[in-house]
Amino acid sequence: MLHKLFRLIYPAKNPAELVEQYHIPRTLNLQIRFTEDGWFVATVPELPGLLTQARSQEELLDMINDAVLTYFDVPKREADFVYDKLSVQGRTVEYKAQLRAA
């Protein structure tokens, strides 16, 4: 509910606009590993310090988007995602925004 109200007040920008405005790469060369305790951990060699983790591939796409938006200092009011798909070992995961508890 709060996210919908937030987006009503601050409509999200088109991801293509964000890529241009904030000089975000159109594609990422992700290095993803699966840990012994069940986490997907992603890094991007071209973006030093960018690291995120998730329990599922679906959550990983959400977390990568959040990490990239934070890395490029994109204000939260401007977008929820930049990348709408993630391909991992031949499986494509589509972006579906999820509300998170604060």
MOTA-V615042 format. One record per backbone hydrogen bond with DSSP energy under -1.0 kcal/mol. CO is the residue of the C=O (numbers start at 1). NH is the residue of the N-H. If there is no record, write none. Layout:
BEGIN
co nh
CO NH
CO NH
END
This chain:
BEGIN
co nh
1 5
2 6
3 7
4 8
5 9
6 10
14 18
15 19
16 20
17 21
18 22
19 24
28 30
31 43
33 41
35 38
39 35
40 54
41 33
42 52
43 31
44 47
47 50
52 42
54 40
56 60
57 61
58 62
59 63
60 64
61 65
62 66
63 67
64 68
65 69
66 70
67 71
68 72
69 74
70 73
75 78
78 13
84 95
86 93
88 91
91 88
93 86
END
